[in-house]
Amino acid sequence: MIPAPDQNTSSLSRVFGVLLGLAFLVLNAWTFGEHYLLKHDAVATQGSVLRTTSQRRKAGISYTVDYGFDAGGRHYEGSGQISRSDYERLQPGGPIALFYVPSSPSISETADMSHNNTSLFLTGVLGFPASFFILFINLRPQFRSRPKIAIAPPDRTPPPLAVELPNTVQGIAFTQYPVSDMARARRFYEEDLGLRPSHDFGGQWIEYHLWDNCFALSAMAGNSITPGSEGGGSIAFEVTDVDDFVSRLKKKGIRIKMEPFSTPVCRMAVVLDPEGNALTLHHKKTSDLS
């Protein structure tokens, strides 16, 4: 029998939700208090521009001013959003019209800001109810039923059988084009066609993996194969045993163009079909299957 999951995950989620609701509530209360004082108690004053900045956002460009002013024998600094026209007009060291709260001069804003009513609405009408709703969702009582015991069904899956597949063609291993100038060919396929090389074997064999297929450029044939529109490209079939396959084809009188040979990652041979087209028989080594 397998015990059902306990309530630890649910409890942690509820604790996180309560903390989130409290943090949201405190933030809304602080924001509401500042904008309430700016709306009802603020007085006008003149400050000086410290710097102006602009920042590109998804919705457009925002403009900000940093300013300083004196109140009650002390110096205060703040920042606020400004319009593009004010951004172009204001200069560091120049004057700027401000509002500040005499009882708390650190609370201030630029004169052209008109966000008080909007902020009061967002925090008072939307922010506080949202905060209380989050707290209610996570503090509401939960009616827990008895923990259930999940009974695992008996494992009746039969053991896998070792099936030996016949040595026949199992798929396409790769297609390849012979090239006489690898640098020129790569510029075409990579820069003009946008292919990305996945393997480079000594600059003589370049692979491009396209979905579940492999396309390759090869300079390994030398002058034995001439690239051109009338031929040159070939296809490689994946088999389980290249040597065995070639041996069987020889007994049937099939012409062998290239006897089996090995590379660091595979074993291959090349045979000819009745029309004289070359076909590659390919087997990827086990160490390269990961």
C-alpha positions as CSV (number, residue, x, y, z in Angstrom):
1,M,0.0,0.0,0.0
2,I,1.2,3.5,-0.8
3,P,0.3,6.3,1.7
4,A,-1.5,9.4,0.1
5,P,0.5,12.6,0.0
6,D,0.4,14.5,3.3
7,Q,-0.7,18.1,3.8
8,N,2.8,19.7,4.1
9,T,2.7,21.1,0.6
10,S,-0.8,22.6,1.1
11,S,0.3,24.1,4.4
12,L,3.4,25.8,2.9
13,S,1.3,27.2,0.1
14,R,-1.2,28.7,2.6
15,V,1.6,30.3,4.7
16,F,3.1,31.8,1.5
17,G,-0.3,33.1,0.5
18,V,-0.9,34.7,3.9
19,L,2.6,36.4,3.7
20,L,1.8,37.6,0.2
21,G,-1.5,39.0,1.3
22,L,0.0,40.8,4.2
23,A,2.8,42.3,2.1
24,F,0.3,43.5,-0.5
25,L,-1.8,45.0,2.3
26,V,1.1,46.9,3.8
27,L,2.2,48.2,0.4
28,N,-1.2,49.4,-0.4
29,A,-1.7,51.1,2.9
30,W,1.7,52.9,2.6
31,T,0.9,54.0,-1.0
32,F,-2.6,55.1,-0.1
33,G,-1.3,57.2,2.9
34,E,1.3,59.0,0.8
35,H,-1.2,59.9,-2.0
36,Y,-3.9,60.9,0.5
37,L,-1.5,63.4,2.1
38,L,-0.4,64.7,-1.2
39,K,-4.0,65.3,-2.3
40,H,-5.2,66.9,0.9
41,D,-2.2,68.5,2.8
42,A,0.4,69.3,0.2
43,V,1.6,72.8,-0.4
44,A,3.4,74.3,-3.4
45,T,7.1,75.1,-3.4
46,Q,10.0,75.6,-5.9
47,G,12.9,73.2,-6.1
48,S,15.9,72.7,-8.3
49,V,16.5,70.1,-11.0
50,L,19.3,67.6,-10.1
51,R,19.1,65.5,-13.3
52,T,16.7,64.2,-15.9
53,T,16.6,60.7,-17.4
54,S,14.7,58.8,-20.0
55,Q,14.1,55.1,-20.3
56,R,12.6,53.0,-23.1
57,R,9.8,50.7,-22.1
58,K,7.4,48.4,-23.9
59,A,4.7,51.0,-23.7
60,G,7.0,53.8,-24.9
61,I,9.6,56.1,-23.4
62,S,9.3,57.3,-19.7
63,Y,10.9,60.5,-18.5
64,T,12.0,61.1,-14.9
65,V,13.4,64.0,-13.0
66,D,15.4,64.0,-9.8
67,Y,15.0,67.2,-7.8
68,G,15.9,68.8,-4.5
69,F,14.2,71.5,-2.3
70,D,14.5,73.1,1.1
71,A,11.7,73.0,3.8
72,G,11.9,73.7,7.5
73,G,15.6,74.5,7.4
74,R,16.5,71.1,5.8
75,H,17.2,69.8,2.3
76,Y,15.1,67.1,0.7
77,E,15.4,65.2,-2.5
78,G,12.9,63.2,-4.6
79,S,12.1,62.0,-8.1
80,G,9.0,61.8,-10.2
81,Q,7.6,61.3,-13.7
82,I,7.5,64.2,-16.1
83,S,6.1,64.8,-19.6
84,R,8.3,64.8,-22.7
85,S,7.9,68.6,-23.0
86,D,9.1,69.1,-19.4
87,Y,12.0,66.7,-20.1
88,E,13.1,68.8,-23.0
89,R,12.6,72.0,-21.1
90,L,14.1,71.3,-17.7
91,Q,17.8,71.6,-17.2
92,P,20.0,70.6,-14.3
93,G,20.2,73.4,-11.8
94,G,17.1,75.1,-13.1
95,P,13.8,75.6,-11.2
96,I,11.0,73.1,-11.0
97,A,7.5,73.5,-9.4
98,L,6.8,70.9,-6.6
99,F,4.3,69.9,-4.0
100,Y,5.3,68.5,-0.6
101,V,3.6,67.6,2.7
102,P,4.7,70.0,5.5
103,S,4.2,67.4,8.2
104,S,6.4,64.9,6.2
105,P,8.5,66.8,3.6
106,S,10.1,63.6,2.4
107,I,6.7,63.0,0.6
108,S,6.7,65.2,-2.5
109,E,6.0,65.2,-6.2
110,T,6.4,67.3,-9.3
111,A,3.6,69.8,-9.9
112,D,2.6,68.3,-13.3
113,M,1.9,64.9,-11.8
114,S,-1.8,64.1,-11.8
115,H,-1.8,60.6,-10.4
116,N,-3.3,61.3,-7.0
117,N,-7.0,60.5,-7.8
118,T,-6.0,57.4,-9.8
119,S,-3.6,56.1,-7.1
120,L,-6.2,56.6,-4.4
121,F,-8.7,54.7,-6.5
122,L,-6.3,51.9,-7.3
123,T,-5.2,51.4,-3.7
124,G,-8.5,52.2,-1.9
125,V,-11.0,50.6,-4.2
126,L,-9.0,47.9,-5.8
127,G,-5.8,47.3,-3.7
128,F,-7.3,46.8,-0.3
129,P,-10.1,44.5,-1.4
130,A,-7.6,42.4,-3.3
131,S,-5.3,42.2,-0.3
132,F,-8.2,41.1,2.0
133,F,-9.3,38.6,-0.6
134,I,-5.9,37.0,-0.8
135,L,-5.9,36.7,3.0
136,F,-9.4,35.3,3.1
137,I,-8.5,32.6,0.5
138,N,-5.5,31.4,2.5
139,L,-7.0,31.8,6.0
140,R,-10.4,30.2,5.4
141,P,-11.0,26.9,7.2
142,Q,-10.5,23.7,5.3
143,F,-12.6,20.6,6.0
144,R,-10.2,17.8,5.9
145,S,-11.3,14.3,5.3
146,R,-9.6,11.2,6.6
147,P,-6.3,10.6,4.9
148,K,-6.8,8.0,2.2
149,I,-4.5,5.1,1.6
150,A,-3.9,4.5,-2.1
151,I,-3.5,0.8,-2.9
152,A,-1.1,0.2,-5.7
153,P,-2.4,-2.3,-8.3
154,P,-0.4,-5.5,-8.7
155,D,2.3,-5.3,-11.3
156,R,1.1,-7.6,-14.0
157,T,3.3,-6.2,-16.8
158,P,5.1,-9.1,-18.4
159,P,8.8,-8.8,-18.6
160,P,10.1,-7.5,-21.9
161,L,11.1,-10.1,-24.4
162,A,14.5,-9.9,-26.2
163,V,13.5,-9.7,-29.9
164,E,16.3,-10.0,-32.4
165,L,15.4,-7.8,-35.4
166,P,16.4,-9.0,-38.9
167,N,19.4,-7.4,-40.6
168,T,17.3,-5.2,-43.0
169,V,17.1,-1.5,-43.7
170,Q,15.9,0.3,-40.6
171,G,15.8,3.9,-41.8
172,I,17.7,6.6,-43.5
173,A,21.1,7.3,-41.8
174,F,22.0,10.4,-43.8
175,T,22.0,12.0,-47.2
176,Q,25.2,13.6,-48.5
177,Y,26.5,15.7,-51.4
178,P,30.1,15.5,-52.5
179,V,31.9,18.8,-52.8
180,S,35.2,19.9,-54.4
181,D,35.5,23.2,-52.4
182,M,34.3,22.7,-48.8
183,A,34.7,26.4,-47.9
184,R,32.7,27.5,-50.8
185,A,30.0,24.9,-50.2
186,R,29.8,25.8,-46.5
187,R,29.3,29.5,-47.3
188,F,26.3,28.5,-49.4
189,Y,24.6,26.1,-47.0
190,E,25.3,28.1,-43.8
191,E,25.2,31.7,-44.9
192,D,22.8,31.6,-47.8
193,L,20.5,28.7,-46.7
194,G,21.0,29.3,-42.9
195,L,21.9,25.8,-41.9
196,R,23.8,25.3,-38.7
197,P,26.6,22.6,-38.6
198,S,26.2,20.0,-35.8
199,H,29.5,18.1,-36.4
200,D,32.7,18.8,-38.2
201,F,35.1,15.9,-38.8
202,G,38.4,17.4,-39.8
203,G,36.8,19.7,-42.4
204,Q,36.2,16.7,-44.6
205,W,32.7,15.8,-43.4
206,I,30.3,18.4,-42.2
207,E,26.9,17.3,-40.8
208,Y,23.7,19.3,-40.5
209,H,20.9,17.8,-38.4
210,L,17.5,18.7,-39.7
211,W,14.7,17.4,-37.5
212,D,15.4,13.7,-37.2
213,N,17.5,13.5,-40.4
214,C,21.2,14.2,-41.2
215,F,22.4,16.0,-44.3
216,A,26.2,16.0,-44.9
217,L,28.8,17.6,-47.1
218,S,31.7,15.4,-47.9
219,A,35.1,16.0,-49.4
220,M,36.3,12.5,-48.6
221,A,35.7,11.0,-52.1
222,G,38.3,13.3,-53.7
223,N,38.1,13.1,-57.5
224,S,36.3,9.8,-57.6
225,I,32.9,11.5,-57.6
226,T,32.2,14.7,-59.5
227,P,29.6,17.1,-58.0
228,G,26.9,18.1,-60.5
229,S,23.3,18.3,-61.3
230,E,23.3,14.9,-63.1
231,G,24.4,13.0,-60.0
232,G,26.8,13.0,-57.0
233,G,24.3,13.0,-54.2
234,S,23.6,9.7,-52.4
235,I,21.6,8.3,-49.6
236,A,22.7,6.1,-46.7
237,F,20.5,3.3,-45.2
238,E,20.9,2.3,-41.6
239,V,21.5,-1.4,-41.0
240,T,22.4,-3.5,-38.0
241,D,25.6,-5.2,-39.5
242,V,27.3,-3.7,-42.5
243,D,29.7,-6.6,-43.0
244,D,27.0,-9.2,-42.9
245,F,24.8,-7.2,-45.2
246,V,27.6,-6.8,-47.8
247,S,28.4,-10.5,-47.6
248,R,24.8,-11.4,-48.4
249,L,24.6,-8.9,-51.3
250,K,27.8,-10.3,-52.8
251,K,26.2,-13.8,-52.9
252,K,23.3,-12.3,-54.9
253,G,25.7,-10.7,-57.4
254,I,25.2,-7.2,-56.3
255,R,28.1,-4.9,-57.2
256,I,30.1,-3.5,-54.3
257,K,31.6,-0.1,-55.0
258,M,33.4,0.3,-51.6
259,E,34.2,-2.5,-49.2
260,P,33.2,-2.0,-45.5
261,F,35.3,0.6,-43.7
262,S,35.2,2.3,-40.3
263,T,35.2,5.9,-39.1
264,P,35.4,7.1,-35.5
265,V,31.6,7.0,-35.2
266,C,30.3,4.5,-37.7
267,R,31.0,1.6,-40.2
268,M,30.0,2.0,-43.8
269,A,30.1,0.4,-47.3
270,V,28.9,1.5,-50.7
271,V,27.0,-0.7,-53.1
272,L,25.4,-0.1,-56.6
273,D,21.8,-0.6,-57.6
274,P,21.0,-2.1,-61.0
275,E,20.9,1.4,-62.5
276,G,24.4,2.2,-61.3
277,N,23.3,4.5,-58.4
278,A,25.4,4.4,-55.3
279,L,23.8,3.4,-52.0
280,T,25.7,3.6,-48.7
281,L,25.1,1.0,-46.0
282,H,25.6,2.6,-42.6
283,H,25.8,1.4,-38.9
284,K,26.2,3.9,-36.1
285,K,28.5,2.7,-33.4
286,T,27.0,2.1,-30.0
287,S,29.1,4.7,-28.2
288,D,27.6,7.4,-30.6
289,L,24.0,6.4,-29.8
290,S,23.7,8.3,-26.6
